[in-house]
Amino acid sequence: MRKRYKIGLIVISVLLVIVISLGVLKIFFNKDEELKKEANVSNVISNITDYGYTLDDRDTDYMKDTFHELEDILSASEVDYHLYADTLAKLFVIDFYTLDNKINKYDVGSLEYILSSKVDMFRQKAVDTIYRDILDNTYRDRIQDLPEITNVTVLNTEDVTFTLNEEEVSAIKVTMNYEYKEDLGYDTEGTIYFVRNAQKLEVASYTPSIEEI
């Protein structure tokens, strides 16, 4: 009887060692698999240095084409500020509403176009609304339908006055509508007010079809 008891203990001990070993191997295997996954990072492939605008390798072809249009506009001996505003408005919409290439909900697009004093407020508003439901894609394994802007049409561009910090300043107002690769219920029209900071235009206000951002 005692012999059987000892054999039973040995069998149980061996089984425990096997189970623990398998658990340890699984942990190391999972860590190794995570290390093997390609991290989702973006790299700057072009920039307009004097204006602080950048283009990433993850940006869509439409974004890249529009960015190069802006490069040409800003490299002219005399900048056409209405044309500048139109093209910058397109870039703003493309980058902000193309969510398919964003890593997570905190990866908010178009921040480099925003008036510096309003960047934090704009980012938080985006995270709480448009970007709220974006799933994490750190390892490029996200399965989620997200929007991609395929066309932006400028409807009107005009010189106006805009109230900024309780002061009336000159601004350029651009109204647009936009199209997506697939209609997922996101905004399709909006208005941007640009103010001039030295030679650079910055977004002082953006009002989409739903509510002001």
ABEGO torsion letter per residue (X at the ends): XAAAAAAAAAAAAAAAAAAAAAAAAAAAAAAAAAAABBBBBBBBABBBAAAGBBBBAABBAAAAAAAAAAAAAAABABBBAAAAAAAAAAAAAAAAABAAABABAABBBGAAABBAAAAAAAAAAAAABAAAABBBAAAGABBBBBBBBABBBBABBBBBBBBBGGBBBBBBBBBBBBBBABBAGBBABBBBBBBBBEABBBBABBBBAABBX
